[in-house]
Amino acid sequence: MTKADIWVNGEFVPFEDATVHVLTHALHYGSSIFEGIRCYKTDKGSAIFRHPEHMQRLIDSGRIYRMDLGYSREELEQAVIDTIVRSGLDECYIRPLSFRGMGAMGVNPYNNPVDTIIAVWEWGAYLGAEALENGVDVHVASWNRMAPNTFPSMAKAGGNYLNAGLVKMDAVLSGFTEGIMLSTDGHLAEGSGENLFLVKNGVLYTAPVTMSILPGITRDSIMTLARDMGLSIVEASIPREALYIADEVFFTGTAAEVTPVRSIDHHVVGEGRRGEITSRLQTAFFDIVHRGNDPHGWLTPVPVRETA
């Protein structure tokens, strides 16, 4: 991991000094919210993908959990840009994190301060570089996505990812790259850290937000690009067995980008490689983030960096 300085509560701190106390509330009770964002080195210069939308979601997650971050969206956006410039990185993964700090112990977090940090580091393809072309092998997880009215799934909260960690560990230990979670009523939800799409007869299918999925920003981007191509998109309850007869299946996410799935529970998906529609959407997405061709205004340019 790149050991760049980390923005902590408005000041830059050396990587080694960006620490918290062991009695930090978030360590005990999972009281944190965060974002995952990418800065790409496009052909037209470095740029952050959908920066305002990500930072607004961080603020919204805080509102859901009654956390006042103490910064406007514009201030947080600038702090991210400043952190990237200071790092000297042309492209990077960006992690804003707000959490309840050290204070009173107990479930009630109100007497604990809210701390906010921004860190950046180099991070390639989340599921492996070859996965973007060849696809990944996955299984349906034994752990379900949380039920509605248990945890707020619209918030990107640290505690929610305990569930995701179980799904990911089980997948890896079972010889798969990733797991697909079902909702509590047995319909398709999402991966451990990705949204999920199926293609059948040229139509895209994905779970609605009511399935307790995270409303992914890359998910929204792919749906927009699909509509640009004239493709139909259906957000609906999807049965598990639809996975086994789908023509194509793919994941989306900031880390995963657009990653095809080649097999599920040892059922080969389509022809066992990246499908035509997945390829078209992946190409359109990468045309924006790699080449900088941005018809939707999704890229925020980052100024020339200082020498590292």
N, C-alpha and C positions, 0 to 999 in steps of 0.2 A: 504494500500500500504506500502511495506517495505521502511523505510526511510533511505536507504543507501546513502552514499556520492555519489555525482554526478560529473562526469568528465566534466569540463567546460574549453574549450580552453587550454587544456594541464595540468590543475591543478585540484585537487580534492577539492570540495566545500561541506560543510555540507548541508544536504537536505534542511534545513530551509533557507539557505542563497543563494540557487540557484534561483535567481530572475532576472527579466528583467524590464526595464523601460516601462512605459505605452506608450511612443512614439516609441517603437520598430517597425520597418517597417513591420515585419511579422504579427504583431497584426492588422495592418490597411489594409494590402494588400495581406495577405496570402502567402508571399514570403518565404516559408520554404520547405525543403525536408526532408524526414525521412525514416527510415527502421524499420521493425518489425522482430526480430530474437528470436529464443529460444535456451536456454541452457538447456539440458536435463541431469538428473541424470540417466545415463545408468547403466546396470549391470557391465560395464567395467570402470566406472568412469564418471565424469561430462564432457560433450562435447557440443560444439556449432554446430548447424545444418547448413551446407552450409555457413559457415562464410565468406569465400572470395567472394562468389557470391553476398551475401547481401551487403558487403561493396563496391564491384565494382559497384553495382547498385546505391548506394548512390552517389558515385563519378560521375557516368554517369548522374544521375538526376541533379547534380550540373552543369555539362557541358551543359546540355540542357537549363538550366536557367541562364547560364553565371555566375555561382557562383564558384569561386576558393576557395575550402575548406582549402587550405594551408597545407594539410597533405597527405602523400602517403597512398595507401591502406594498406600497411603493418603497418604503424604507427597507423592507425585507428583500425586495427585488434588487435594490441597489447593493445591499449587503452581500447578496450572492455574487453579483458581478464583481464587486471589490475583492471577494475571496478568490474568485477564479483568476483575476488579474494578478493578485499577489502570489498565487501558486505558480505562475509561469506555465501552466498547462494549456495546450492548444485544444484539447478535448478532455472531458472528465465526467464522472458521475458526481452528482451533487446531493448532499444529505442535510437538509434543514431538519432540526429536531427541537421540539419544545417539551419540557418535562417539569414535573413538580420536584423541587429540590429539597434540601435538608430542612427539616422543621419538626413539627409535632409528629410522632408516630401514631398510626391509626388510620383507619379507612378514610376518615374525613380529611380531604386535602386542603381545605381552605386556608389553613395557617402556614402552608408551605409556599415558598416563592416559586414563580414560574421562570425557569431559565431557558434560554434559546441559544442554540449553536448552529453553525453552518460549517460543514466540512466538505472537501472535494478530494477525489482520488481518481486514478486511472482504473478503468474497468471495461473489459472487452465484452464479448457476447456472453450473456448470463448463462445460457444453457449450452455453451460451446460454439465456437465459430463454425464448425461443420454442420451444426444443427440448423442453421439458417437455410441451408440448401438441402441437406439430407433428411431433416426431421428428427424427432426424438421418440423414444419408446416410453409409454406411460401406462399407468393402471388407474382404476377407479379406487379411490382411497376408502379405507374402513372408517375414517373419521369424517363426519359431516360438517358442512358449514353451519355456523351458529344459527339458531332459530330467530325469527323476528322478535323484537321486544326483549331480547336478552342483552346483546351488545349492539350499539349503533354501528351498523356495517358501513354507513356512509362516511364515518370518521376513519381516517387512516391512523389508527391508534396502535401503540406498541403492544398492549395486552392482547389485541386480536390475533397477533402473529404467533402466539403460543400454539394455537390451533394449526396454523400454517406449518410451524416447525415439526409438529407430529406427522403431518401429511408428507412433508419433504423427507424426513428421516426414514419413514416406513418405505417410501418409494425407493430411495437409494439402497437401503438394506435388502430390498426385494429385487434389486437388479434393474430398476427403472430409473429414468431421469427425473420424472415428475409424477405427481398424483393429481387426479381430478376429483374434487369434492362434489358430493350431492347435497341438496338441501335436506332439511329434516323430513320433508315429504317425499324424498326419493328422486327429485328432478335435478338436472344438471345445474351446477352453480359455477365453479371456477377452479383454477389450479391453486397451488399454495401461494403463488405470488403473481398470477397472471389471470386475465380474463380469457374466456373460451369462446371460439366460434366454430360452427359446423357449416359445411356447404352440402346441399342436396339439390340436384337438378337445377343448379345455377342460382339458388336462393341461399342467402346467408341467414343462419339462425344463431341466436345468442340468448342467454338468460336475461330476464329483466332485473332491474335493481331490487324489486320486491323479493328476489331469491336470496337476499342478504349478501349480494356481491358488492365489491367495491366498484363504484362508478368510475372506471378507469379513464384517464385522459387519453391514453393511446387507443383504448377501445373506442372512444368517441371519435378520434381522428380517423381510424380505419372505417368506421361507419360513414363518416363524411366522404372519404375517398371512394368508398363503394357506391355511394349515391352519385358521385361525380361520374362514375362509370356506367350508371344506369342499372345497377344491380338492386334487387329487392332485398330488404332486411326485415326479418321477423324477430321481434322480442317476445318470447313466450316460454311457458313451461315446457321443457324438453325431457322426454323420458330417457333413462340411461341407455336403453338398447339402440337409440338413434345413433349413438357413437359407432356402433358396429356395422351400420349400413350407410354411414355418411360417405360421400364422395371425397370430401376433404375435411380436415380438422386442423385448426391452428390456434396458438396462444398469442395474446398481445399483452404488452406491458412496457414500462419504461426500461426495465432491465432486459426483458425477453424480446423486446421490439416486435417483430412478426415472425414467430417460429412455428414451422409446420410440425404436425404430429404424424408419424408414420405407422405407429401401431398402438393399440389400446387393449390391455388385457390379452395380449398376444393375437388379437385380431388385426390383420393388416388393413390400414385405412387406404381406400382407393387402390392405387397402383403401388403403394408403399414408398412414395416419394412426394416431394412438393408438388401440389396440384396446380392447375392452370390459374384458378382464381386467386389462390394464395400467392402465387408467383406475381400476378398482376398487382395485387395490393401491396405486396412487399416491395416491388419495383417502384410503385408510386410513392410509398413511404420513404424509401431510401433516396429517391430523386429529390425529396425535400431536405432530408437531414444530412445527406452526404454531398449533394450537388448544390444545395441552396436554392433550388427552384421552388418558390414558396407562394403559391397563388392564394393561400388562405391567411397569410400574415402570421404564421405560427412561430417564426424564428425571431428571437431577440439578439441582435448583434452584440458581441463582446469586444471592447476596444483592444488595440494592440497591447500585448502583455509586457510587463517588466521582465528584465532578465532574471532568471531563477537564481 
